[in-house]
Amino acid sequence: MKQRVLTVGAILVNPAGKILIQQRDEKPGLKYPGYWTTFGGKVEDGEHPDEAMRRELLEEIELEPEVHLWKVREFTEEFEGEPVLVEQWLYTGHIDRDAAHIMLNEGQALGFFGADDLDELPIAFGLKSVFREFFSPNGVHS
């Protein structure tokens, strides 16, 4: 039986309609070093995903934007040579702050990107298709 991991991620949108994402560190052993991803992470034991999302945003960017659950997705990721089933709760919210005025405590960079920027970025954890759905005519951002 595959190990199962519960995670959260936030898609935060600015007034220009671009999403705030972070560039992962270049640490040895880190999956997808230098790739772009949502803010978020693992849900701790006994923690509800809503609480985990608030905690992760405070830890990573020191902000508490109001977020709402958008969708839950499952995908398989290899970890230490073993397949792991990841259940990711994705939240959306708005952020009205310039990237230069956001404290980054995890990752090597952050930035706002629109749908047209996605092809140019290496994006981790299969999130490119999630971002495309988000920006699609039927997505949240339409």
C-alpha positions as a Markdown table, in Angstrom:
| # | Residue | x | y | z |
|---|---|---|---|---|
| 1 | Met | 0.0 | 0.0 | 0.0 |
| 2 | Lys | 1.3 | 3.4 | -0.9 |
| 3 | Gln | 2.1 | 5.9 | 1.8 |
| 4 | Arg | -0.4 | 8.8 | 1.8 |
| 5 | Val | 0.5 | 12.4 | 2.5 |
| 6 | Leu | -1.9 | 15.3 | 3.0 |
| 7 | Thr | -0.7 | 18.7 | 1.8 |
| 8 | Val | -2.0 | 22.2 | 1.2 |
| 9 | Gly | -1.2 | 24.9 | -1.4 |
| 10 | Ala | -2.4 | 28.5 | -1.9 |
| 11 | Ile | -3.0 | 30.3 | -5.2 |
| 12 | Leu | -3.1 | 34.0 | -4.3 |
| 13 | Val | -4.2 | 36.5 | -6.9 |
| 14 | Asn | -3.3 | 40.2 | -7.1 |
| 15 | Pro | -5.5 | 43.0 | -8.5 |
| 16 | Ala | -3.8 | 42.6 | -11.9 |
| 17 | Gly | -5.0 | 39.0 | -12.0 |
| 18 | Lys | -1.6 | 37.4 | -11.6 |
| 19 | Ile | -0.8 | 34.6 | -9.1 |
| 20 | Leu | 1.8 | 34.7 | -6.4 |
| 21 | Ile | 4.1 | 31.6 | -6.4 |
| 22 | Gln | 7.5 | 30.8 | -4.9 |
| 23 | Gln | 10.7 | 29.4 | -6.4 |
| 24 | Arg | 12.0 | 26.4 | -4.4 |
| 25 | Asp | 15.5 | 26.4 | -2.9 |
| 26 | Glu | 18.4 | 24.6 | -4.4 |
| 27 | Lys | 19.1 | 22.4 | -1.4 |
| 28 | Pro | 20.6 | 18.9 | -1.9 |
| 29 | Gly | 17.9 | 16.2 | -1.7 |
| 30 | Leu | 15.1 | 18.7 | -2.2 |
| 31 | Lys | 12.6 | 17.6 | -4.9 |
| 32 | Tyr | 12.3 | 20.0 | -7.8 |
| 33 | Pro | 15.1 | 22.4 | -6.8 |
| 34 | Gly | 14.7 | 25.8 | -8.5 |
| 35 | Tyr | 11.2 | 25.0 | -9.7 |
| 36 | Trp | 8.1 | 27.2 | -9.0 |
| 37 | Thr | 5.2 | 26.1 | -6.8 |
| 38 | Thr | 2.4 | 27.3 | -4.5 |
| 39 | Phe | 3.0 | 28.4 | -1.0 |
| 40 | Gly | 2.1 | 25.5 | 1.3 |
| 41 | Gly | 3.3 | 22.2 | 2.6 |
| 42 | Lys | 2.4 | 19.1 | 4.6 |
| 43 | Val | -0.5 | 19.0 | 7.0 |
| 44 | Glu | 0.7 | 18.1 | 10.5 |
| 45 | Asp | -0.8 | 15.3 | 12.6 |
| 46 | Gly | -4.1 | 16.4 | 14.1 |
| 47 | Glu | -4.2 | 19.6 | 12.0 |
| 48 | His | -7.1 | 20.4 | 9.7 |
| 49 | Pro | -6.0 | 21.5 | 6.2 |
| 50 | Asp | -7.6 | 24.9 | 6.8 |
| 51 | Glu | -5.3 | 25.4 | 9.8 |
| 52 | Ala | -2.3 | 24.1 | 7.9 |
| 53 | Met | -2.9 | 26.6 | 5.1 |
| 54 | Arg | -3.0 | 29.5 | 7.6 |
| 55 | Arg | 0.1 | 28.2 | 9.3 |
| 56 | Glu | 2.1 | 27.7 | 6.1 |
| 57 | Leu | 1.3 | 31.2 | 4.8 |
| 58 | Leu | 2.3 | 32.8 | 8.1 |
| 59 | Glu | 5.6 | 30.7 | 8.2 |
| 60 | Glu | 6.4 | 31.3 | 4.5 |
| 61 | Ile | 5.3 | 34.9 | 3.8 |
| 62 | Glu | 4.1 | 36.3 | 7.2 |
| 63 | Leu | 0.7 | 37.1 | 5.9 |
| 64 | Glu | -2.9 | 35.9 | 6.7 |
| 65 | Pro | -4.9 | 36.5 | 3.5 |
| 66 | Glu | -8.4 | 35.1 | 3.5 |
| 67 | Val | -8.4 | 31.9 | 1.5 |
| 68 | His | -11.1 | 29.4 | 0.5 |
| 69 | Leu | -10.9 | 25.8 | -0.6 |
| 70 | Trp | -11.0 | 25.6 | -4.4 |
| 71 | Lys | -10.3 | 21.9 | -5.1 |
| 72 | Val | -8.7 | 18.8 | -3.8 |
| 73 | Arg | -6.5 | 16.8 | -6.1 |
| 74 | Glu | -4.6 | 13.5 | -5.8 |
| 75 | Phe | -1.4 | 12.6 | -7.6 |
| 76 | Thr | 1.5 | 10.2 | -7.1 |
| 77 | Glu | 5.0 | 11.5 | -6.3 |
| 78 | Glu | 8.1 | 9.5 | -5.8 |
| 79 | Phe | 9.8 | 10.0 | -2.5 |
| 80 | Glu | 13.0 | 8.2 | -1.5 |
| 81 | Gly | 12.4 | 5.7 | -4.3 |
| 82 | Glu | 8.9 | 4.9 | -3.2 |
| 83 | Pro | 5.6 | 6.1 | -4.7 |
| 84 | Val | 3.6 | 8.3 | -2.4 |
| 85 | Leu | -0.1 | 9.3 | -2.9 |
| 86 | Val | -0.4 | 13.0 | -2.3 |
| 87 | Glu | -3.8 | 14.5 | -1.5 |
| 88 | Gln | -3.4 | 18.3 | -2.0 |
| 89 | Trp | -6.0 | 20.8 | -0.8 |
| 90 | Leu | -5.7 | 23.9 | -3.0 |
| 91 | Tyr | -7.0 | 27.2 | -1.7 |
| 92 | Thr | -7.5 | 30.5 | -3.5 |
| 93 | Gly | -7.5 | 34.1 | -2.1 |
| 94 | His | -6.5 | 37.6 | -3.0 |
| 95 | Ile | -3.4 | 39.6 | -2.1 |
| 96 | Asp | -3.1 | 43.3 | -2.6 |
| 97 | Arg | 0.6 | 43.8 | -1.9 |
| 98 | Asp | 3.6 | 44.4 | -4.2 |
| 99 | Ala | 6.0 | 41.4 | -4.4 |
| 100 | Ala | 8.8 | 43.6 | -3.1 |
| 101 | His | 6.9 | 44.1 | 0.1 |
| 102 | Ile | 6.3 | 40.5 | 0.9 |
| 103 | Met | 8.6 | 38.8 | 3.4 |
| 104 | Leu | 9.9 | 35.5 | 2.0 |
| 105 | Asn | 11.0 | 33.0 | 4.7 |
| 106 | Glu | 11.1 | 29.9 | 2.5 |
| 107 | Gly | 12.3 | 29.4 | -1.0 |
| 108 | Gln | 14.7 | 31.5 | -3.0 |
| 109 | Ala | 12.3 | 33.9 | -4.8 |
| 110 | Leu | 8.6 | 34.8 | -5.2 |
| 111 | Gly | 6.8 | 36.6 | -7.9 |
| 112 | Phe | 3.5 | 37.3 | -9.6 |
| 113 | Phe | 2.8 | 35.5 | -12.9 |
| 114 | Gly | 0.0 | 35.4 | -15.4 |
| 115 | Ala | -1.3 | 32.6 | -17.6 |
| 116 | Asp | 1.1 | 33.8 | -20.4 |
| 117 | Asp | 4.1 | 33.3 | -18.1 |
| 118 | Leu | 3.5 | 29.6 | -17.4 |
| 119 | Asp | 5.3 | 28.2 | -20.4 |
| 120 | Glu | 8.5 | 29.9 | -19.5 |
| 121 | Leu | 8.6 | 28.6 | -15.9 |
| 122 | Pro | 9.7 | 25.2 | -14.6 |
| 123 | Ile | 6.7 | 24.3 | -12.4 |
| 124 | Ala | 6.8 | 21.5 | -9.7 |
| 125 | Phe | 4.3 | 18.8 | -8.6 |
| 126 | Gly | 2.2 | 18.9 | -11.8 |
| 127 | Leu | 0.9 | 22.3 | -10.9 |
| 128 | Lys | 1.2 | 23.7 | -14.4 |
| 129 | Ser | -2.0 | 22.0 | -15.4 |
| 130 | Val | -3.7 | 23.3 | -12.2 |
| 131 | Phe | -2.6 | 26.8 | -12.9 |
| 132 | Arg | -3.9 | 26.5 | -16.5 |
| 133 | Glu | -7.3 | 25.3 | -15.1 |
| 134 | Phe | -7.3 | 28.2 | -12.7 |
| 135 | Phe | -6.8 | 30.7 | -15.5 |
| 136 | Ser | -9.2 | 28.9 | -17.9 |
| 137 | Pro | -12.5 | 30.4 | -18.9 |
| 138 | Asn | -14.2 | 28.0 | -16.5 |
| 139 | Gly | -11.7 | 28.4 | -13.8 |
| 140 | Val | -11.8 | 30.5 | -10.6 |
| 141 | His | -10.0 | 33.4 | -12.2 |
| 142 | Ser | -12.4 | 33.8 | -15.1 |
